[in-house]
Amino acid sequence: MSEIEASGELGANVRIGSFKIADAATTDAAGMAFVLDQMAGRPAVQALKAWALEQLAPQPGETAVDVGSGTGEDVVAFADLGLRAIGVEPSAGLRAEAVRRSGPSEVEFVEGLADKLPFDDESVDVVRCERVLQHVEDPAGSVREMARVLRPGGRIVLIDTDWQTAIIHPADPEVLQRMVGSFLAQSANPYSGRQLRGQLVGAGLEIAGESAATWLEPQSGARQGFISMMHARAFQSGAITAAEAEAFAKGITEAADRGAFHMSLTMYAVSAVKAPVA
């Protein structure tokens, strides 16, 4: 078995599809759920989720919407606080998985896109959107749409990644550049994190807070995680050769065996409020 095949469950065995929300209908839901579960366990993600909940200050009886709700855990968290909790998710497979995981919780999962939400104007108290805008072609338009559905005094938090902040070691710099370039080309909006504040301001909202966290991949990530997916996809796209892919995989897995593998990435979060009517 080659290093390309052995390097990780994501790279070899899971069909992830593209990194664009427009392709959600054809993306393997089981594969996406696996990826989301892997990411949800990262301390940086957990820290920003907790910060977002504090900023949103949800109150019992309010209506809360999670745009791009994935497997639904954040929708359930809203419901547990006594809110009407709604998840918007374009993938039918992920919606079904969210329903399965939510069990007896009183939650709703509806089909929809970030730029076309199925809600009336000023009908929602709380909106959260995590790691979604990097996948949409018109993120500014999507944020304006979220602002449309917010009631005056409503709160919103956006969380997203800036993939240009990724650092990976060890790797041949030239090969890594082609790998990263291939990944960025497959992403709709890979620099999303740096744009969040401006998008909220552009939608007429008042900034309430900002935060950031560094995602540090564990040593196991060299074999099972984003990195294993990244080099396999780069090979499949023709950005790197089979020999380069195997050399990359061998280098990072051997480094991980010594405890010397490194991968980090910066995530950003911004909260805002829709001004009450004067």
C-alpha positions as CSV (number, residue, x, y, z in Angstrom):
1,M,0.0,0.0,0.0
2,S,1.4,3.4,-1.0
3,E,1.8,6.4,1.3
4,I,-1.0,8.1,-0.7
5,E,-3.3,5.3,0.2
6,A,-2.1,4.7,3.8
7,S,-1.7,8.4,4.8
8,G,-5.3,8.8,6.1
9,E,-8.9,8.0,6.1
10,L,-9.8,11.3,4.5
11,G,-7.4,11.3,1.6
12,A,-7.9,7.7,0.5
13,N,-11.4,6.6,1.5
14,V,-13.7,9.6,1.7
15,R,-15.1,11.4,-1.3
16,I,-15.3,15.0,0.0
17,G,-16.2,16.7,-3.3
18,S,-15.5,20.4,-3.8
19,F,-15.1,23.1,-1.2
20,K,-17.9,25.2,-2.7
21,I,-21.4,25.4,-1.2
22,A,-22.9,25.2,-4.7
23,D,-21.8,21.6,-4.8
24,A,-23.4,20.6,-1.5
25,A,-26.0,18.4,-3.2
26,T,-23.3,16.1,-4.7
27,T,-20.9,16.1,-1.7
28,D,-20.6,12.8,0.3
29,A,-22.5,13.6,3.5
30,A,-20.8,10.8,5.5
31,G,-17.4,12.2,4.5
32,M,-18.4,15.7,5.4
33,A,-19.7,14.6,8.8
34,F,-16.4,12.9,9.4
35,V,-14.5,16.1,8.6
36,L,-16.9,18.2,10.7
37,D,-16.5,15.8,13.7
38,Q,-12.7,16.0,13.4
39,M,-12.7,19.8,13.3
40,A,-15.2,20.1,16.1
41,G,-12.8,18.5,18.5
42,R,-10.1,21.1,17.9
43,P,-9.5,23.4,20.9
44,A,-9.5,26.5,18.6
45,V,-12.9,25.6,17.3
46,Q,-14.3,24.9,20.8
47,A,-12.9,28.2,22.1
48,L,-14.5,30.2,19.3
49,K,-17.9,28.3,19.7
50,A,-17.9,29.3,23.4
51,W,-17.0,32.9,22.6
52,A,-19.7,33.1,20.0
53,L,-22.3,31.8,22.5
54,E,-21.3,34.5,25.0
55,Q,-21.5,37.2,22.4
56,L,-24.9,36.1,21.2
57,A,-26.3,36.0,24.7
58,P,-29.3,34.0,23.6
59,Q,-32.5,34.3,25.7
60,P,-35.2,31.7,26.2
61,G,-38.1,32.3,23.8
62,E,-35.9,33.9,21.1
63,T,-35.5,32.5,17.6
64,A,-32.0,31.4,16.8
65,V,-30.7,30.3,13.4
66,D,-27.5,28.5,12.6
67,V,-26.6,29.1,8.9
68,G,-24.8,26.0,7.6
69,S,-25.7,23.9,10.5
70,G,-23.9,20.7,9.4
71,T,-24.4,17.9,11.9
72,G,-26.6,20.2,14.1
73,E,-24.8,20.3,17.5
74,D,-25.0,24.1,17.7
75,V,-28.7,24.0,16.9
76,V,-29.2,21.6,19.8
77,A,-27.2,23.9,22.1
78,F,-29.6,26.7,21.3
79,A,-32.6,24.5,21.9
80,D,-31.2,23.4,25.3
81,L,-31.2,27.1,26.3
82,G,-34.9,27.4,25.6
83,L,-34.8,29.0,22.2
84,R,-36.6,28.2,19.0
85,A,-33.6,26.6,17.3
86,I,-33.4,26.3,13.5
87,G,-30.6,24.9,11.4
88,V,-30.2,25.9,7.7
89,E,-28.3,23.4,5.7
90,P,-28.2,22.8,1.9
91,S,-27.0,19.1,2.2
92,A,-29.9,16.7,2.5
93,G,-27.5,14.1,3.9
94,L,-26.2,16.4,6.6
95,R,-29.7,17.5,7.5
96,A,-30.7,13.8,7.9
97,E,-27.6,13.2,10.1
98,A,-28.4,16.2,12.2
99,V,-32.0,15.0,12.8
100,R,-30.6,11.6,13.8
101,R,-28.1,13.1,16.2
102,S,-30.5,15.6,17.7
103,G,-32.7,12.8,19.1
104,P,-35.6,14.2,21.2
105,S,-34.4,17.8,21.1
106,E,-37.0,20.3,19.8
107,V,-35.1,21.6,16.8
108,E,-35.8,22.3,13.2
109,F,-33.6,21.7,10.2
110,V,-34.5,23.3,6.9
111,E,-33.1,23.5,3.4
112,G,-31.5,26.8,2.4
113,L,-28.4,28.7,1.4
114,A,-26.7,31.5,3.2
115,D,-27.6,34.0,0.4
116,K,-31.3,32.9,0.3
117,L,-32.5,32.3,3.8
118,P,-36.1,31.0,4.2
119,F,-37.1,33.6,6.7
120,D,-39.1,36.9,6.7
121,D,-37.5,40.2,7.2
122,E,-36.6,41.0,10.8
123,S,-37.9,37.6,12.1
124,V,-34.8,36.2,13.8
125,D,-33.1,37.3,17.1
126,V,-29.8,35.4,16.9
127,V,-27.8,34.2,13.9
128,R,-24.5,32.3,13.9
129,C,-22.5,31.2,10.9
130,E,-19.4,29.1,11.4
131,R,-16.9,28.1,8.7
132,V,-19.5,28.6,5.9
133,L,-18.6,31.8,4.2
134,Q,-15.3,30.3,2.9
135,H,-17.5,28.1,0.8
136,V,-19.8,30.7,-0.8
137,E,-19.2,32.7,-4.0
138,D,-20.8,35.9,-2.7
139,P,-20.0,36.1,1.1
140,A,-20.8,39.8,1.3
141,G,-24.3,39.1,-0.2
142,S,-24.8,36.3,2.3
143,V,-24.0,38.5,5.2
144,R,-26.4,41.1,3.9
145,E,-29.0,38.3,3.8
146,M,-28.3,37.4,7.4
147,A,-28.7,41.1,8.4
148,R,-32.0,41.2,6.5
149,V,-33.6,38.5,8.7
150,L,-32.2,39.9,12.0
151,R,-34.7,41.9,14.1
152,P,-33.5,45.3,15.4
153,G,-31.4,44.5,18.4
154,G,-30.6,41.1,17.0
155,R,-27.1,39.6,17.4
156,I,-24.9,37.8,14.9
157,V,-21.5,36.0,15.0
158,L,-19.5,34.9,12.1
159,I,-16.6,32.4,12.5
160,D,-14.3,31.5,9.6
161,T,-10.8,30.5,8.6
162,D,-8.1,32.3,6.6
163,W,-6.4,29.5,4.8
164,Q,-3.5,31.7,3.8
165,T,-2.4,31.5,7.4
166,A,-1.7,27.7,7.2
167,I,1.7,26.6,8.2
168,I,2.8,23.0,7.5
169,H,6.1,21.4,8.5
170,P,8.0,19.5,7.2
171,A,7.4,19.9,3.5
172,D,9.3,20.7,0.3
173,P,8.5,24.5,-0.1
174,E,7.8,24.3,-3.8
175,V,5.6,21.2,-3.6
176,L,3.8,22.7,-0.6
177,Q,3.1,25.9,-2.6
178,R,1.5,23.9,-5.4
179,M,-0.5,21.8,-2.9
180,V,-1.8,24.9,-1.2
181,G,-2.5,26.6,-4.5
182,S,-4.5,23.6,-5.6
183,F,-6.6,23.7,-2.4
184,L,-7.2,27.5,-2.7
185,A,-8.3,27.1,-6.3
186,Q,-10.9,24.6,-5.2
187,S,-12.3,26.9,-2.5
188,A,-14.8,29.7,-3.2
189,N,-13.5,32.1,-0.6
190,P,-10.3,30.8,1.1
191,Y,-9.4,34.2,2.7
192,S,-12.7,34.5,4.5
193,G,-11.5,35.1,8.0
194,R,-9.9,38.5,7.3
195,Q,-13.1,39.7,5.6
196,L,-15.7,39.1,8.3
197,R,-15.5,42.5,10.0
198,G,-15.8,44.4,6.7
199,Q,-18.7,42.3,5.6
200,L,-20.7,42.9,8.8
201,V,-20.0,46.6,8.6
202,G,-21.0,46.6,4.9
203,A,-24.3,45.0,5.9
204,G,-25.1,47.9,8.2
205,L,-24.4,46.1,11.5
206,E,-22.5,47.5,14.5
207,I,-19.4,45.5,15.5
208,A,-19.7,44.2,19.1
209,G,-16.5,42.0,19.5
210,E,-13.7,40.2,17.7
211,S,-11.6,37.2,18.6
212,A,-9.2,34.7,17.0
213,A,-7.8,31.3,17.8
214,T,-4.9,29.2,16.4
215,W,-5.9,25.7,15.3
216,L,-2.9,23.4,16.1
217,E,-3.3,20.0,14.4
218,P,-2.3,17.1,16.7
219,Q,0.4,14.7,15.6
220,S,-2.3,12.2,14.6
221,G,-3.4,14.8,11.9
222,A,-0.4,13.7,9.8
223,R,-2.3,10.5,9.1
224,Q,-5.9,11.2,9.7
225,G,-7.2,14.7,9.1
226,F,-7.0,17.7,6.8
227,I,-3.4,17.1,5.7
228,S,-4.0,13.6,4.5
229,M,-7.0,14.9,2.5
230,M,-5.0,17.9,1.1
231,H,-2.1,16.0,-0.4
232,A,-4.3,13.3,-1.8
233,R,-6.6,15.9,-3.5
234,A,-3.5,17.8,-4.8
235,F,-2.4,14.6,-6.4
236,Q,-5.8,13.8,-7.8
237,S,-6.0,17.3,-9.3
238,G,-2.6,17.0,-11.0
239,A,-1.0,19.7,-8.9
240,I,1.7,17.3,-7.6
241,T,3.0,14.0,-8.9
242,A,2.5,10.6,-7.2
243,A,6.2,10.7,-6.1
244,E,5.8,14.2,-4.6
245,A,2.6,13.1,-2.8
246,E,4.3,10.0,-1.4
247,A,7.4,12.0,-0.3
248,F,5.2,14.6,1.4
249,A,3.2,11.9,3.2
250,K,6.3,10.0,4.2
251,G,7.9,13.2,5.5
252,I,5.0,14.3,7.7
253,T,4.2,10.8,9.1
254,E,7.9,10.2,10.0
255,A,7.9,13.6,11.6
256,A,4.8,12.8,13.5
257,D,6.4,9.5,14.8
258,R,9.1,11.7,16.3
259,G,6.5,14.2,17.6
260,A,7.9,16.9,15.2
261,F,5.0,17.4,12.8
262,H,3.4,20.9,12.7
263,M,0.3,22.3,11.2
264,S,-1.4,25.5,12.3
265,L,-4.1,27.7,11.0
266,T,-5.8,30.9,12.3
267,M,-9.5,31.2,12.7
268,Y,-11.4,34.5,13.3
269,A,-14.7,35.4,14.8
270,V,-16.6,38.7,14.8
271,S,-19.9,39.6,16.5
272,A,-22.3,42.4,15.6
273,V,-25.6,43.9,16.5
274,K,-28.4,45.2,14.3
275,A,-29.2,48.7,15.6
276,P,-32.6,49.1,17.2
277,V,-35.1,51.4,15.4
278,A,-34.7,55.0,16.7
